[in-house]
Structures are given as structure tokens and as C-alpha cells.
Amino acid sequence: MEYDLISVGAGGAGLAAAVTAAEAGKKAIILDRLRVTGGASVFAKGLFACQSHIQKQEGVEIDPDKIFLQHMEYTHYLSNARLVRAIIDKSADTIKWLEDRGTVYRGVPPLYPDAPRTWHTTKQEGKGITKGLTNKAKELGIPIHFRTRARKLIIEDGKIAGVIADDKDGNTIQYRGKTVVIASGGFANNEDMMRKYTDSGEPTIQMAFGQVGKEGDGIKMAWEAGAAEEGTHVIQRGLAGVLKKKEVLTEAPTKSQFDKHITAILKQPTFWVNANGERFFNESEFSFAHIGNAMSKQPDQVLFNMFDDDYRKLMEEEGLQVGLGVFAPTGTKVPDVPKALQASMEKDEAWICDTIEQLCEKTGMNLEVLKASMDEYNGFCDKGRDALFAKNQKFMKPIRKAPFYAIKGHPTHVGTLGGIKINHKCEVIKKSSKTFLDVIPGLYAAGNVAGGMYNDTYDASHTLGLTLAFAYNSGRIAGETALEYLGK
Ligand SMILES: Cc1cc2nc3c(=O)[nH]c(=O)nc-3n(C[C@H](O)[C@H](O)[C@H](O)COP(=O)(O)OP(=O)(O)OC[C@H]3O[C@@H](n4cnc5c(N)ncnc54)[C@H](O)[C@@H]3O)c2cc1C
């Protein structure tokens, strides 16, 4: 049997590519090393688009040219401008395409104060989108071979001719195919690759939320077949997490693992210091990429989120100053702050102390450094201006009234964002190529395995939801380009 298109990976990108091909009457197949479809795409909460019908319904107007220019500026023009443009331009159509295939949208809420409303949230979150596409794939008769791990690309006469994979019993199987879309979602679980290609450092290696079996197989297969490399260093850093590296989540969080109250408290723009007790960041900068990046440069990459009893009262009586996405909107009252901290206190990850001296004893922070940081910060609060990090005045609350509260925040990331060099049609560029035209015929890459969208970091300031959007849009584009190739 020879397939027209083989998707390596049944996450967002792989599903989108296979469905695109099958809807055009082509024989597609999907391989995934796990037992279920969805990959990391099930964990995402929303995807980027501009000028979608959902935004129009909500009266949100976002100029695609402005978004494009902002993204290029943010990436210092080191991203692939044609690829960026292709994703932005297709994004609204993809929102509708997914809706027609089972996705139900909630709307485009701002993820944090003043965030751009590009983040399309769905009723069943990321899982709702992959479920819709999985149902569509089944309806179209696309076989999905689970527990099947792709290992190598078959190249004949300089063109793609299929994939070699291991099945669940370790047997080697050859899948013959005229085109292959690599959509295997990065290398977050491959410690050697994380060490070699990223600057995440040893301590963060196990902090990849929602990632299972991402060992960079697809990227290595493409490189071995002569693909050029791009963007392998980029990781999608996130907010500080209340979980420690040993407790990292690889499936949807259970209620005991994910307490929205403590997670939301940790996110509040209180007074943040590093492991020494030194303030290091403008706490009113809400881009989680920026928070993650700043944390990554601190000792042990951890932070302590501190507040006093007045702030405890504010959260209980007036509510959160900053919401937690779809879980707890701004203004949500935390019924009992000490109770929300209880589970973390038992694990020595949160503390309530009558004095700063006690707090330093428990946390290991340097008393002199912490006192100096607090005095400086309280002075800024009194004067109404943060002369150090220009924090938004609205969020500046002094830290004076005992007891004092502290929560330890750990570094997180949600995946790697590059590896294979592609052009704006998601064709894989040859290593030897000096142009974007010299491609490996029949080979495409989509989603987290493909580079070119970023410079050194994900952008959670202008294009919120871009990585999930990239998975679906690049998956569709890869499928469409494969159709053009098959038609030749
Ligand atoms: C907790 C969390 C929250 C997130 N929230 C957001 C958000 O709100 N907005 C946003 O834009 N992005 C978000 N992201 C990022 C986003 O989910 C990813 O960028 C996107 O899902 C990547 O899609 P993908 O198809 O490339 O990979 P995946 O969805 O991970 O799919 C890859 C698939 O390939 C399979 N695979 C791996 N190796 C092989 C192999 N050798 N052979 C066969 N199959 C293989 C895997 O099992 C997996 O099923 C979040 C990520 C996480 C983890």
C-alpha cells in the first residue's frame, strides 16, 4: 500500500495536515507513538488569529499588518518574514476551518490586563480541537496507527518515498508514501538535546509541562535526510509554577495537583524576589514568556512571590488583581488565602511568618539583601514611582504589615519551538541550499518541529496563542503544499 501523505504525529499539526489531504480525496495515514491523538495540543487553552469571525462578533479589530510588523520587530527581523505573513494571513480562515470540524469557541478574552485579544479560547480547550479533528479523520477513513514510532525517512531518487517506524512490539514497518509531514512536536523530553541546543540548563530539564515522548525523532530524521536546521534553541518558557520538577505534569492536572487559587496568587504582581532576596523584574509585566525568560537568568531559576497581610486582605475582599486565564478571571475573590497556601506550606514551598527574619530562615534568602529590597520597594510605593523597573503604579502595594507571606515559584516551559528549516509553504529546506527554493521533494514540517517563527523567544505580548495557531496553520499549509506536489 502506498499512501499519498503520511503524518508523523497525531497532534494539532499532524491531524490538520492529514485531514486536509483526505478531504481532497487523497489517501492519508497518521502515525503516533502514543496511544491517543492530541499530543501537547490537548493542553493549550487558545490559539492566535486576527480578523476572525469570532473577533468580529466581539467587536475586536486587529490589523494584520500591524501584528506582522510588531512580530518582525519583536523578532529583530530574524524570523522568516514570509512564513510569519503566511501564518497571520491564514489564521482567521483556520478559526473557521476548525469550527467547521467540531471546535466550539468561548471567545477572545484578554489573558492578562491590556493583552491583545488574539487568543481564541475554546469550550473544551485544546482537547476540543483535537477531538473534532480526530472525529473528522475517522469519518474520512484515515487510519491512525498508535504506538508506532517513526524512526527514519525513506528517500528514493532524491524524493521522499515513506517512513520507517517501530510498532508497539518493536517490529520495523515500512510505510510507503509520496509525501511526509513531520509533526512530531519537538524534543522537550530529550535531555541530551535540551542540554545541547537550549539554554534551559540542568535544573529545568524536567519542567516541561504537558510533554510526553518528545524526543526529537522527527527533527533528527529530517536532519539525517539532509534538512537544514533552524531555531532549535527556542523554548516556550512559562509562568512560575507551584509544582516542583519532580511533580511535573504530563497529563491534564488533577484537582489536587492544580489548585487555581495558589496558582493565581503566585501570578499576582506583588513583590517578587530571587533566591537571594533581590528584586529582579517588573512584576506588572504579564507576558509569561518574559517572566520565564527573566527567571531563567536568576539563581536556581526560582522566584519568591511575597506579600503582606494587607495584600492578603485585598485578595480576599476585592479579589485578584490579575486573572488566571479561563480559570479565575480578574476580580475573583480568594476565599481563604492561608488555606490556599496550605498544601504548599506542608511541602515547604510556601510560608506565613511573623517576621522577615523567620521568613529568611525558612527560605534561605539573605536577610540583608531582602531587607534592602523591601525598603527600596516600599520607598517606591510611597513615592508612586518604581524608579528601578518601572512597575505599573496601579499594582504597587507596600509590603509592611505582618504576617508576611511567600510562595516559591519554579521555572516551567511547555515545549521546544524549532529544529527543521522550512519555507512559507512548509517545505523542508535542504542543508546545502542557499535559497528557500531548494527543498527535499515531498517532505514538509509543521508545528513545534519547525523553525523560523521566532528569534530567541516566543512572543506572548502581541501574538498570544501563536504556537498552537502555528501548529494548525502550518499543518494545513503543509497539507495544501503536499496536494500541489501530488497534483504535479
Ligand atoms: C500545558 C500547555 C499549555 C499550552 N497552552 C498554549 C496556549 O494556550 N496557546 C498556544 O498557542 N500554545 C500553547 N501551548 C503550546 C502548544 O500546545 C504547542 O505549541 C502545540 O500543541 C504543538 O503542536 P504540535 O502538533 O507541533 O505537537 P503535539 O501536539 O505535541 O503533537 C506531536 C505528536 O507527535 C507524536 N510523536 C512524537 N514523536 C513521534 C514519533 N517518533 N513517531 C510518531 N509520533 C510521534 C507525539 O506523541 C504527539 O502526539 C501549550 C502547551 C502546553 C504543554
The ligand as a MOL file (V3000), in Angstrom:
LIG
                    3D

  0  0  0     0  0            999 V3000
M  V30 BEGIN CTAB
M  V30 COUNTS 53 58 0 0 0
M  V30 BEGIN ATOM
M  V30 1 C 0.3840 22.9850 29.2180 0
M  V30 2 C 0.4680 23.6380 27.8650 0
M  V30 3 C -0.3070 24.7660 27.5880 0
M  V30 4 C -0.2070 25.3890 26.3580 0
M  V30 5 N -1.0140 26.4620 26.0860 0
M  V30 6 C -0.9570 27.0510 24.8850 0
M  V30 7 C -1.8770 28.0770 24.5260 0
M  V30 8 O -2.8090 28.4100 25.2740 0
M  V30 9 N -1.7280 28.6680 23.3090 0
M  V30 10 C -0.7410 28.2920 22.4370 0
M  V30 11 O -0.6330 28.8840 21.3700 0
M  V30 12 N 0.0970 27.2690 22.7200 0
M  V30 13 C 0.0040 26.6440 23.9060 0
M  V30 14 N 0.8250 25.5950 24.1820 0
M  V30 15 C 1.7750 25.1310 23.1350 0
M  V30 16 C 1.0320 24.3130 22.0820 0
M  V30 17 O 0.2250 23.3710 22.7380 0
M  V30 18 C 2.0270 23.6100 21.1400 0
M  V30 19 O 2.8430 24.5700 20.5510 0
M  V30 20 C 1.3100 22.8210 20.0500 0
M  V30 21 O 0.3160 21.9980 20.6070 0
M  V30 22 C 2.2900 21.9680 19.2430 0
M  V30 23 O 1.5710 21.1670 18.3480 0
M  V30 24 P 2.3220 20.0360 17.5190 0
M  V30 25 O 1.2940 19.4040 16.6380 0
M  V30 26 O 3.5380 20.5700 16.9260 0
M  V30 27 O 2.7910 18.9750 18.6160 0
M  V30 28 P 1.9430 17.9890 19.5210 0
M  V30 29 O 0.5440 18.4160 19.6760 0
M  V30 30 O 2.7160 17.7690 20.7560 0
M  V30 31 O 1.9130 16.6280 18.6640 0
M  V30 32 C 3.0570 15.8830 18.3910 0
M  V30 33 C 2.6800 14.4120 18.3110 0
M  V30 34 O 3.7700 13.6880 17.7440 0
M  V30 35 C 3.8850 12.4330 18.4050 0
M  V30 36 N 5.2350 11.8950 18.1960 0
M  V30 37 C 6.3900 12.2720 18.7680 0
M  V30 38 N 7.4010 11.5340 18.2790 0
M  V30 39 C 6.8780 10.6780 17.3770 0
M  V30 40 C 7.4140 9.6640 16.5540 0
M  V30 41 N 8.7290 9.3770 16.5210 0
M  V30 42 N 6.5740 8.9530 15.7530 0
M  V30 43 C 5.2400 9.2080 15.7670 0
M  V30 44 N 4.6820 10.1510 16.5410 0
M  V30 45 C 5.4880 10.8910 17.3230 0
M  V30 46 C 3.5610 12.7800 19.8350 0
M  V30 47 O 3.1920 11.6290 20.5530 0
M  V30 48 C 2.4080 13.7790 19.6750 0
M  V30 49 O 1.1580 13.1480 19.6850 0
M  V30 50 C 0.7010 24.9090 25.3890 0
M  V30 51 C 1.4520 23.7470 25.6410 0
M  V30 52 C 1.3200 23.1100 26.8530 0
M  V30 53 C 2.1120 21.8610 27.0770 0
M  V30 END ATOM
M  V30 BEGIN BOND
M  V30 1 1 1 2
M  V30 2 1 2 3
M  V30 3 2 2 52
M  V30 4 2 3 4
M  V30 5 1 4 5
M  V30 6 1 4 50
M  V30 7 2 5 6
M  V30 8 1 6 7
M  V30 9 1 6 13
M  V30 10 2 7 8
M  V30 11 1 7 9
M  V30 12 1 9 10
M  V30 13 2 10 11
M  V30 14 1 10 12
M  V30 15 2 12 13
M  V30 16 1 13 14
M  V30 17 1 14 15
M  V30 18 1 14 50
M  V30 19 1 15 16
M  V30 20 1 16 17
M  V30 21 1 16 18
M  V30 22 1 18 19
M  V30 23 1 18 20
M  V30 24 1 20 21
M  V30 25 1 20 22
M  V30 26 1 22 23
M  V30 27 1 23 24
M  V30 28 2 24 25
M  V30 29 1 24 26
M  V30 30 1 24 27
M  V30 31 1 27 28
M  V30 32 2 28 29
M  V30 33 1 28 30
M  V30 34 1 28 31
M  V30 35 1 31 32
M  V30 36 1 32 33
M  V30 37 1 33 34
M  V30 38 1 33 48
M  V30 39 1 34 35
M  V30 40 1 35 36
M  V30 41 1 35 46
M  V30 42 1 36 37
M  V30 43 1 36 45
M  V30 44 2 37 38
M  V30 45 1 38 39
M  V30 46 1 39 40
M  V30 47 2 39 45
M  V30 48 1 40 41
M  V30 49 2 40 42
M  V30 50 1 42 43
M  V30 51 2 43 44
M  V30 52 1 44 45
M  V30 53 1 46 47
M  V30 54 1 46 48
M  V30 55 1 48 49
M  V30 56 2 50 51
M  V30 57 1 51 52
M  V30 58 1 52 53
M  V30 END BOND
M  V30 END CTAB
M  END
